[in-house]
Amino acid sequence: MLRLLVLAALLIAVTARAESATPAIKAVRSWHLAASDLPWTDTTPATHGLRLTLIIFQDTAWDPETTLAAAKNMAPLLAQCGVRIVAAELRQLAAPRRFRYYRTAVSRELARLVPVPRPAIYFVADTLNRPAFDAEAIGRANSGTRPELADTIWVAAGTRDLHVALAHELFHVLTDSGAHNDEPGNLMQSETAPENTRLTDSQCAGMRATAERNGLLTLLPN
Ligand SMILES: [Zn+2]
């Protein structure tokens, strides 16, 4: 009897370890937006293409409609720089609760376990990092201690002016820079607001050059 109990305890211990080593993260569904779903309305032709990955989790406040709409609404903010979203893929994951929050150590593990094309935007339930930002971007320059997170954005539920916030964070990633710009109406003001949407010609040129060099934008045929 004692032996059986020991065996049972051992089995439980082995099961628990197996579970923590391979957390059950599953892809549930995916949605694709093609260039035709993202009409080009700018008067100048697009010179650069962007392919976006969006990640949502089951059992959070984020739903596919909101996130896909935000990607579409962000398009005109990028269009002023000649950048067109040529494809966007939204993937919904089922993951243990801890992965649905942004917390550097856990999010690194998630990014390692489920690699996705970059740039990638993760829509999370909340951030557990301090200071707590609504949205945070990790480029190349600031990912030295967390290489798995390079070229990713983490957005907490409840972020206001979502498409503006996303475009702002995406600019950080594409320029690989945390720089802000305090010109009135500029997208890169440190506080995002619905009226802060403009990018200057030199901001656009810098973004295209850096992102192309880092493989995050591709040159489109004219
Ligand atoms: Zn910023």
Residues whose N, C-alpha, C, O or C-beta is under 5 A from the ligand:
A	BS01	ZN	none
